[in-house]
Amino acid sequence: MSVAIAFHSATESQAILDAAREEARKVDLRYAGDVTPPEAWYLFAHSNALLVDVRTVEERETVGYVPETPHVAWAKGAAMERNPNFVRELERIAGKLDVILLLCRSGKRSVAAAEAVSRLGFKNVFNVTEGFEGEPGLGNGWRAHELPWVQD
């Protein structure tokens, strides 16, 4: 029975990634593709992808975060200065062929990060659309989908 579940999970995960890649080709994205928060959770929960939070430390502390996810800030501090060590820090936790899902507040910084690392040879980097909090007033984002998150 568990073999069938694992097979289903792998099949579903591949379908999610294939659809994201196909859509990325259609719209000429400069990274592997976009996944929704529920798709990202499915991939992460089934150990088919690494979910990386690219928000600032302050955002994680004040707004919350997805449990058991590594943090590699794309930008730092109130001035949102680009983290010069971003790529090095990402390389410590992921290889260039790993499936990596990048999550920020609204899905904008994670696009910039995905584009940057894709130019450097990361082949399977996906943006999590809507981000953790979503766009103000739209009622979207990780939390609005009622996916797992915690706040210290």
C-alpha positions as CSV (number, residue, x, y, z in Angstrom):
1,M,0.0,0.0,0.0
2,S,2.8,2.5,0.8
3,V,4.5,1.8,-2.5
4,A,1.3,2.9,-4.3
5,I,1.1,6.0,-2.2
6,A,4.8,6.9,-2.9
7,F,4.3,6.2,-6.6
8,H,1.2,8.4,-6.7
9,S,3.1,11.2,-4.8
10,A,6.0,11.0,-7.3
11,T,3.6,11.0,-10.3
12,E,1.6,13.9,-8.9
13,S,4.8,15.8,-8.1
14,Q,6.2,15.3,-11.6
15,A,2.9,16.5,-13.1
16,I,3.0,19.7,-11.0
17,L,6.6,20.3,-12.1
18,D,6.0,19.5,-15.7
19,A,3.0,21.8,-15.9
20,A,5.0,24.6,-14.3
21,R,7.9,24.1,-16.8
22,E,5.5,24.0,-19.7
23,E,3.8,27.3,-18.7
24,A,7.3,28.8,-18.1
25,R,8.3,28.0,-21.7
26,K,5.1,29.5,-23.0
27,V,5.6,32.8,-21.3
28,D,9.4,32.7,-21.6
29,L,10.3,32.8,-17.9
30,R,14.0,32.9,-17.0
31,Y,13.7,30.2,-14.4
32,A,12.0,26.8,-14.2
33,G,8.5,28.0,-13.5
34,D,5.9,29.0,-11.0
35,V,3.9,26.9,-8.5
36,T,1.0,27.9,-6.4
37,P,1.3,27.7,-2.6
38,P,-0.8,24.5,-2.4
39,E,1.4,22.9,-5.1
40,A,4.5,24.0,-3.2
41,W,3.2,22.5,0.0
42,Y,2.5,19.2,-1.8
43,L,6.0,19.1,-3.3
44,F,7.6,20.0,0.0
45,A,5.4,17.7,2.1
46,H,6.2,14.7,-0.2
47,S,10.0,15.5,0.0
48,N,10.1,16.2,-3.7
49,A,11.4,19.7,-3.3
50,L,13.3,22.0,-1.0
51,L,11.2,25.0,0.1
52,V,13.5,28.0,0.8
53,D,12.2,31.2,2.5
54,V,14.0,34.2,0.9
55,R,12.4,36.8,3.1
56,T,14.2,38.9,5.7
57,V,14.9,37.6,9.2
58,E,12.5,40.3,10.5
59,E,9.7,39.1,8.2
60,R,10.0,35.6,9.5
61,E,10.1,36.7,13.1
62,T,7.1,39.1,12.9
63,V,4.9,37.4,10.3
64,G,5.7,33.7,10.6
65,Y,7.2,31.0,8.5
66,V,6.7,27.5,7.1
67,P,8.1,25.0,9.6
68,E,11.2,23.0,8.8
69,T,12.2,25.3,5.9
70,P,15.6,26.8,5.5
71,H,16.1,30.5,5.4
72,V,18.3,32.3,2.9
73,A,17.5,36.0,2.7
74,W,17.5,37.5,-0.8
75,A,17.7,41.0,0.9
76,K,18.5,42.1,4.4
77,G,17.3,44.7,6.8
78,A,14.8,47.6,6.6
79,A,16.6,49.0,3.5
80,M,16.2,45.6,1.7
81,E,19.8,45.6,0.6
82,R,20.6,42.6,-1.6
83,N,22.3,39.8,0.3
84,P,25.7,39.5,-1.4
85,N,26.1,35.9,0.0
86,F,22.7,34.7,-1.3
87,V,24.1,32.2,-3.9
88,R,26.8,30.9,-1.5
89,E,24.2,30.4,1.2
90,L,21.9,28.6,-1.2
91,E,24.7,26.4,-2.4
92,R,25.3,25.2,1.2
93,I,21.8,23.7,1.3
94,A,21.0,22.7,-2.3
95,G,22.7,21.5,-5.4
96,K,22.2,23.0,-8.9
97,L,20.0,20.1,-10.0
98,D,17.8,20.0,-6.9
99,V,14.2,21.1,-7.1
100,I,14.1,24.4,-5.2
101,L,11.0,26.4,-4.4
102,L,11.6,30.0,-3.4
103,L,9.1,31.7,-1.1
104,C,9.0,35.5,-0.3
105,R,6.2,37.8,0.9
106,S,4.2,38.2,-2.3
107,G,6.1,36.3,-5.0
108,K,8.2,39.2,-6.3
109,R,11.6,38.8,-4.6
110,S,11.4,35.1,-5.1
111,V,11.2,35.7,-8.9
112,A,14.3,37.9,-8.8
113,A,16.1,35.3,-6.8
114,A,15.0,32.5,-9.1
115,E,16.1,34.4,-12.2
116,A,19.5,35.2,-10.6
117,V,20.3,31.6,-9.5
118,S,19.0,30.2,-12.8
119,R,21.5,32.3,-14.7
120,L,24.2,30.7,-12.5
121,G,23.3,27.2,-13.5
122,F,20.5,26.1,-11.0
123,K,18.2,24.1,-13.3
124,N,15.1,23.5,-11.2
125,V,14.3,26.7,-9.4
126,F,10.6,27.6,-9.0
127,N,8.9,30.6,-7.7
128,V,6.0,30.2,-5.2
129,T,3.3,32.5,-6.6
130,E,1.4,34.7,-4.1
131,G,4.2,34.4,-1.5
132,F,3.7,33.9,2.2
133,E,1.4,36.8,2.9
134,G,0.0,37.5,-0.6
135,E,-0.9,40.7,-2.2
136,P,-2.6,43.2,0.1
137,G,-6.3,43.1,-0.3
138,L,-6.4,40.0,-2.5
139,G,-6.8,37.4,0.2
140,N,-4.1,35.1,-1.3
141,G,-0.8,33.7,-0.2
142,W,0.5,30.8,1.8
143,R,-1.4,31.7,4.9
144,A,-4.7,32.5,3.1
145,H,-4.6,29.0,1.7
146,E,-4.4,27.8,5.3
147,L,-1.2,25.9,4.7
148,P,1.1,25.0,7.7
149,W,2.9,27.9,9.3
150,V,4.1,29.0,12.7
151,Q,5.1,32.2,14.4
152,D,7.5,32.4,17.3
